[in-house]
Amino acid sequence: MIKLSAYYKEVLQAIIAGESIQRLHPFSQEWVDVKDLETVISIMHNASDALRIKPRTIIVNGVDVPAPMRTKPGRGSVFYTATFSPHAEITWTDCDWDNAHLDAGLCHSTPEAAVVHRDAIIKPSRING
């Protein structure tokens, strides 16, 4: 029996599900798409580079933005919204306000994702582009 870490099992399951995998380029320190399974297996075997499942995105006003959260986080979890205060840490309490923002697709797990989403939403109404 082959022993794999839970993380590598998750990566392989993502590949089977048709999701894209990325590796952290050792020199540029940027995430790049991995095009073939052999590369993934080599990286896993040698533990040479970090791997991740490519984050899902959506298109908002022609901008590729990180996909918002689709499920409720655990009570007490921190999240961010694609609003005018995207850096504000909000604690999930499962209140009507939390659920309204989740239902509207405005909740993110990082402030960076919330900023990109907010900027894409207001892009058409900006005075200076």
C-alpha positions in Angstrom: 0.0 0.0 0.0 1.3 3.5 -0.9 1.2 5.9 1.9 0.4 9.5 1.0 -0.1 12.5 3.2 -3.7 13.8 3.5 -2.5 16.9 1.5 -1.3 14.8 -1.4 -4.4 12.7 -1.4 -6.4 16.0 -1.7 -4.2 17.0 -4.6 -4.7 13.7 -6.4 -8.5 13.8 -5.8 -8.6 17.3 -7.2 -6.8 16.1 -10.4 -9.3 13.2 -10.7 -12.2 15.8 -10.3 -10.7 17.8 -13.1 -9.4 20.7 -11.1 -6.1 22.5 -12.0 -3.0 22.1 -9.9 -0.3 24.8 -9.4 3.2 24.7 -8.1 5.2 27.4 -6.5 8.0 28.3 -8.9 11.3 28.1 -6.9 12.8 31.2 -8.5 10.0 33.5 -9.2 8.0 32.5 -6.1 4.8 32.7 -8.3 2.2 30.0 -8.6 2.2 28.4 -12.1 -0.1 25.8 -13.6 1.2 22.3 -13.8 0.3 20.9 -17.2 0.8 17.1 -16.6 0.4 14.4 -14.0 4.0 13.3 -14.3 5.2 16.7 -13.0 2.8 16.5 -10.1 4.0 13.0 -9.2 7.7 14.1 -9.5 7.1 17.0 -7.2 5.3 14.8 -4.7 8.1 12.2 -4.9 10.9 14.6 -4.5 9.0 17.0 -2.2 10.8 19.7 -4.3 8.1 22.4 -4.7 4.9 23.4 -3.0 1.7 22.3 -4.7 -1.8 23.6 -4.4 -5.2 23.3 -5.9 -5.6 26.3 -8.2 -8.1 28.7 -6.5 -11.4 28.9 -8.2 -12.4 32.2 -9.8 -15.4 33.9 -11.2 -15.7 36.7 -13.8 -17.2 40.0 -12.5 -17.4 42.8 -15.0 -14.8 41.2 -17.1 -12.3 40.7 -14.2 -11.2 37.3 -13.0 -11.7 37.4 -9.2 -11.3 34.8 -6.5 -14.6 32.8 -6.0 -16.4 33.8 -2.9 -17.2 31.4 -0.1 -20.1 29.1 -1.0 -20.7 27.5 2.4 -21.1 28.9 5.9 -17.8 29.0 7.9 -17.8 27.7 11.4 -19.2 30.0 14.1 -16.4 32.3 15.2 -14.5 32.1 11.9 -13.1 35.3 10.4 -14.2 36.4 7.0 -14.1 39.5 4.8 -16.6 41.0 2.5 -16.4 42.6 -1.0 -17.7 45.9 0.3 -16.2 49.3 1.1 -14.4 47.8 4.1 -12.8 44.7 2.7 -10.0 44.7 5.2 -12.3 44.6 8.2 -12.2 41.2 9.9 -15.7 40.0 10.5 -16.5 37.1 12.9 -19.1 34.7 11.6 -22.1 34.5 14.0 -24.6 33.1 11.6 -26.8 36.2 11.9 -29.0 37.5 9.1 -26.3 40.0 8.0 -23.7 37.2 7.7 -26.1 35.0 5.8 -27.2 37.8 3.5 -23.6 38.5 2.5 -22.9 34.8 2.0 -26.1 34.4 -0.2 -25.0 37.5 -2.2 -21.6 35.9 -2.9 -19.7 38.6 -1.1 -17.8 36.6 1.6 -14.1 35.8 1.2 -11.6 34.0 3.4 -8.9 36.7 2.8 -8.9 40.5 2.6 -7.0 40.4 -0.7 -9.7 38.4 -2.4 -12.4 40.7 -1.0 -10.5 43.8 -2.4 -10.2 42.3 -5.9 -13.9 41.4 -5.8 -14.9 44.8 -4.5 -12.8 46.6 -7.2 -14.4 44.4 -9.9 -17.9 45.2 -8.7 -17.4 49.0 -8.7 -15.3 49.0 -11.9 -18.1 50.2 -14.2 -19.0 53.1 -12.0 -15.6 54.5 -11.4 -14.9 58.0 -12.6 -11.3 57.4 -13.4 -11.5 53.9 -14.8 
